[in-house]
Amino acid sequence: DVFNNKGFRVFSAMEQGSSHPFHFHDAAWLGQVSGSRLWYFLPPDTPKVKPKVNGCEYLYGSVPLPSGTTACVQEAGEVMYFPSKWLHSTCALEPWSVGIGGQGGSPNVYDQGFEQLLSKHDASEAAQKDKMEECGVFKSEKQTPVKEDNITEKDWKWFDGNLNEYYNKLERDEHEKRDPNVITSYAVHRWMGPEKKTLTHYQLVREAIYEHVIRRFPPSAETVAGDGVALRVFDAGCGLGAGLMWFEQHEPSWELVGHTISEDQYNWIVNDLPEHRFTAYLRTYDEPLGDGGIVTFNAIYSIEAAIHSPNLKISLTAWSKALSPGGVIVIVDDFLSVG
C-alpha cells in the first residue's frame, strides 16, 4: 500500500527535541529532506510501551530504553522503511528536521485530536506581508536600507580594496567606544534574530559544532559547558576576538585559534583584551595551519568574513585541508555587502 497509491502521503516537520512516542501503524517510508532524526524500533509482538514518553528522553538517558530496542540515525538524503505493526519512536536531532514519505492505510484511522478551525485564514497578501514584517521574517521594499557602519561605496573605493586599512580605520574610529570587558561592545557583527543580538552568531556556531562533531544537544547560550570535551577550533577572520572570548568563557576546554589581517585589530586583542588563553595571529585565514603546521582543527568557523575572501574556493580548500576527520566548517554570512 505504501508504494501503490493505496495509502496516503506524509509530511513531517519537527523542531529539535520534539518526538513521537512509541506507536505502530501500517508499513511506511520516510525520506529525510533536512536535518536528522533518531529512530527507535521494537518488533510487532512487543507489548505496548507504557507510559508514553518523549523519545528524546531515551537519548538523554533519563528514561531507560525498552528491552530489545534497535536504534539508528537517519541523515538528510536517506530513506527509512519499516513493515507494518513495528513499534517506533523518533527524536529530532537538529533545529529543522523535515521528511516526506508515505504510509499504508487511511489517514482517517489516525485521529490526532486537533481542534477544528472555526474559520479559514483569508488575510490578504498585503496583510500577510505586514504581519511577516512585524515578526521580522520579511523586509518590504518600501523600507530604506540602513548602511552598516556608515561605510559607503565611495568610502570602500578610497581604501583601494585594502582590507587591512579598512579594518584598521574602523578600529581607530571606534576604539574609545569599546569596553574590553563587555563582548557586545566589540562584537562588530550585524545583529540577528528578533532580539537583535550580535552574540546570536556564536550560539549558532556552537550548536552546529555540538550537532555535527560532539553529537549531542548543545547547551543554552547562557550555559558554561563543564563536561570537558576538548576540541581545537579555528576562527577564520577573528576580528577583535569577540568570538574567541565568548567561546573561551562558554567552552573552557576548547583550544581556540584565530587569524586577522588587521594590525589594529590584532593590537586590540594583544594589548586591550583581558587575560585570555586563546591565540590570535596576524595572518590571512587562508593559512589556518600557519607555517606548515600539521595539527588540524575539529571545527572552523567564519562569521561575516568569508565575503571578504578574494577567492572563496581557495579559502574553502585551505579550511577543508585543516579540518580533522569528522570536523565541521560553519559559515555565518548574510549578503555581499560593500567591501
C-alpha positions in Angstrom: 0.0 0.0 0.0 2.9 2.3 0.7 4.1 2.1 -3.0 0.9 1.6 -5.0 -1.0 4.7 -4.0 -3.5 2.9 -1.7 -2.0 4.7 1.3 -1.5 8.4 2.0 1.3 10.9 1.8 3.2 12.0 4.9 4.9 15.4 5.6 6.9 15.5 8.9 8.4 18.7 10.3 9.9 18.6 13.7 11.9 21.0 15.8 15.0 19.9 17.8 14.0 17.8 20.8 10.5 17.0 19.6 9.4 13.4 19.3 6.8 10.8 18.5 6.4 8.3 21.4 6.3 4.5 20.6 3.4 3.7 18.4 2.6 1.5 15.4 0.6 1.5 12.1 0.8 0.1 8.6 4.0 -0.1 6.6 5.6 3.3 5.9 8.6 5.0 4.5 10.1 8.5 5.2 12.7 10.3 3.2 14.7 12.8 5.3 14.9 16.1 3.4 16.6 18.3 6.0 18.3 17.7 9.4 18.4 14.3 11.1 16.3 12.2 13.4 16.8 9.3 15.7 14.6 6.2 15.3 13.9 3.5 17.9 12.2 0.2 16.8 10.6 -2.7 18.6 9.2 -5.9 16.9 5.5 -6.2 16.3 5.0 -8.8 19.1 6.3 -6.4 21.7 3.7 -5.3 24.4 2.7 -1.7 24.2 5.2 0.6 25.8 3.8 2.5 28.8 3.9 5.2 29.8 4.3 7.2 26.6 7.3 9.4 26.8 9.2 11.8 24.5 11.6 9.6 22.5 14.4 12.1 23.1 14.3 11.1 26.8 15.9 7.8 25.8 18.8 9.7 24.2 19.3 11.8 27.4 19.3 8.7 29.5 16.6 10.0 31.8 14.3 7.1 30.7 15.6 3.5 30.2 15.1 2.0 26.7 12.7 -0.9 26.5 14.4 -4.2 26.2 15.1 -5.3 22.6 15.1 -1.8 21.1 17.0 -1.2 17.9 18.2 2.4 17.3 19.6 4.2 14.2 20.1 7.8 13.0 18.6 8.9 9.7 20.5 11.7 8.0 19.3 14.1 5.2 19.1 12.2 1.9 18.4 8.8 3.5 15.1 6.9 3.3 13.7 4.8 6.2 11.2 2.0 5.5 9.6 -0.3 8.1 7.0 -3.0 7.9 3.5 -3.0 9.3 3.0 -3.1 13.1 6.6 -2.3 14.1 6.6 -0.1 17.1 8.7 3.0 16.6 9.6 6.3 18.3 11.6 9.3 16.9 13.6 12.2 18.2 14.5 15.3 16.1 18.3 15.9 16.4 18.5 19.3 14.6 16.6 22.6 14.8 14.8 21.9 11.5 14.1 18.2 10.8 11.9 17.7 7.7 10.8 14.5 5.9 8.3 13.4 3.3 7.0 9.9 2.7 4.0 7.6 2.5 2.1 5.3 4.9 -0.3 2.4 4.3 -3.9 2.5 5.3 -6.2 5.5 5.7 -5.4 8.8 7.4 -8.9 8.8 9.0 -7.7 6.0 11.3 -5.1 8.2 12.9 -7.1 10.8 14.7 -4.6 13.2 16.2 -7.2 15.2 18.2 -6.5 18.5 16.6 -9.1 21.3 17.1 -11.2 22.1 14.1 -10.6 25.6 12.7 -13.6 27.9 13.3 -12.9 29.8 10.1 -10.4 29.7 7.3 -7.5 32.1 7.1 -8.4 34.6 4.4 -6.0 37.5 5.1 -4.9 39.4 2.0 -1.4 39.2 0.7 -0.6 42.7 1.9 -1.9 41.9 5.4 0.3 38.7 5.4 3.4 40.7 4.4 2.7 43.3 7.1 2.5 40.5 9.7 5.6 38.8 8.4 7.4 42.2 8.5 6.2 42.7 12.1 7.7 39.3 13.1 11.0 40.1 11.4 10.9 37.5 8.7 10.1 39.8 5.8 11.6 43.2 4.7 9.5 45.2 2.3 10.9 47.2 -0.5 9.4 50.4 1.0 11.9 50.3 3.8 15.0 52.4 3.5 18.1 50.2 3.7 20.5 51.1 6.6 24.1 51.2 5.6 26.2 49.4 8.2 28.9 51.4 10.0 28.2 54.3 7.5 30.6 52.7 5.0 29.6 53.8 1.5 30.8 52.5 -1.8 32.9 55.6 -2.1 34.5 55.0 1.3 35.4 51.5 0.3 37.0 52.5 -3.0 39.0 55.0 -1.1 40.9 52.1 0.5 41.6 50.6 -2.9 40.3 47.2 -1.6 42.9 47.2 1.2 41.1 45.2 3.9 43.9 45.8 6.4 43.4 49.6 6.2 39.6 49.2 6.1 39.5 47.4 9.4 42.3 49.5 10.9 40.3 52.6 10.3 37.1 51.0 11.8 39.1 50.1 14.9 40.7 53.6 15.2 37.3 55.3 14.8 35.5 53.2 17.3 38.3 52.3 19.8 37.2 54.7 22.5 33.6 53.3 22.4 34.7 49.7 23.1 34.9 48.1 26.5 37.4 45.2 26.6 35.3 43.7 29.4 32.0 43.7 27.5 32.0 41.4 24.5 29.0 43.1 22.9 30.9 46.4 22.6 33.5 44.8 20.3 31.4 42.1 18.6 31.0 44.1 15.4 28.6 41.7 13.6 25.2 42.7 12.4 22.6 41.8 14.9 20.5 38.7 14.3 17.0 37.4 15.4 14.0 39.2 16.9 16.1 40.1 20.0 18.6 41.9 17.8 21.7 40.3 19.4 25.2 40.2 18.0 26.0 37.2 20.2 23.5 35.0 18.4 26.2 34.2 15.8 28.3 32.4 18.4 25.5 30.2 19.7 24.6 29.2 16.2 28.2 28.1 15.6 28.2 26.3 19.0 25.0 24.4 18.1 26.5 23.3 14.8 29.6 22.0 16.5 27.6 20.1 19.1 25.3 18.6 16.5 28.0 17.6 13.9 31.1 17.0 16.0 30.2 16.3 19.6 26.9 14.6 18.5 24.6 15.7 21.3 22.3 18.6 22.1 24.0 21.9 22.7 23.6 23.8 26.0 21.8 27.1 26.1 23.5 30.3 25.3 23.9 31.2 29.0 25.3 27.8 30.0 29.0 27.2 30.5 30.0 23.7 29.5 31.5 21.7 32.2 32.0 18.2 30.7 35.5 18.9 29.4 35.0 17.9 25.7 38.4 19.0 24.3 38.3 20.4 20.7 40.5 22.6 18.6 38.5 25.4 17.0 39.7 28.0 14.4 38.1 31.4 13.9 38.7 32.4 10.3 38.7 36.2 10.4 38.5 36.7 14.2 38.3 40.5 14.1 38.7 41.9 17.6 38.5 38.5 19.2 34.9 38.7 20.4 34.0 35.2 19.2 37.2 33.7 20.7 36.5 35.4 24.0 32.9 34.2 24.1 33.8 30.6 23.3 36.6 30.7 25.9 34.1 31.7 28.5 31.4 29.2 27.5 33.6 26.3 26.4 36.7 26.4 28.6 38.0 23.1 27.4 38.3 24.2 23.8 41.7 25.2 22.3 40.9 28.4 20.3 42.9 30.0 17.5 42.0 33.0 15.3 43.5 34.9 12.4 43.0 38.6 11.5 44.8 40.6 8.7 44.2 43.9 10.6 47.1 45.2 12.6 44.9 47.4 14.7 42.5 44.5 15.5 45.5 42.3 16.4 46.9 45.0 18.7 43.5 45.3 20.4 43.5 41.6 21.1 47.1 41.6 22.4 47.1 44.9 24.3 43.5 45.7 25.3 41.6 42.5 26.0 41.6 40.9 29.5 43.9 38.0 30.0 42.9 35.1 27.9 44.1 31.6 26.8 43.2 31.7 23.1 45.8 32.5 20.5 45.4 35.1 17.7 47.8 35.6 14.8 48.2 38.5 12.3 47.8 36.3 9.3 45.4 35.5 6.5 42.7 33.0 7.2 43.7 31.2 4.0 46.6 29.8 6.2 44.8 28.2 9.1 47.7 25.9 9.9 50.3 28.6 9.8 53.8 27.8 8.6 53.4 24.1 7.7 51.5 23.1 10.8 50.1 19.6 11.0 47.7 19.9 14.0 44.3 20.2 12.5 41.0 21.6 13.8 37.8 19.9 14.9 35.8 22.9 13.8 36.4 26.0 11.7 34.0 28.9 11.7 33.8 32.2 9.8 31.4 35.0 10.8 30.8 37.7 8.3 34.4 37.2 7.0 34.1 34.7 4.1 32.5 37.5 2.0 35.9 39.3 2.1 37.8 36.3 0.6 39.3 37.3 -2.8 38.9 33.7 -3.9 36.4 31.7 -1.8 37.3 28.5 -3.5 40.9 28.8 -2.3 39.7 29.7 1.2 37.4 26.8 1.5 40.0 24.4 0.2 42.5 25.7 2.8 39.9 25.3 5.6 39.0 21.8 4.4 42.6 20.7 4.4 43.0 22.0 8.0 39.9 20.1 9.2 40.2 16.9 11.3 38.1 13.8 10.2 34.5 14.3 11.3 35.1 18.0 11.7 32.7 20.8 10.5 33.1 24.2 8.8 30.5 26.7 9.8 30.0 29.9 7.8 27.6 32.7 9.0 27.1 35.3 6.3 24.1 37.2 5.0 24.9 39.1 1.8 27.8 40.5 -0.2 28.0 44.0 1.3 30.1 46.9 0.1 33.7 45.9 0.7 
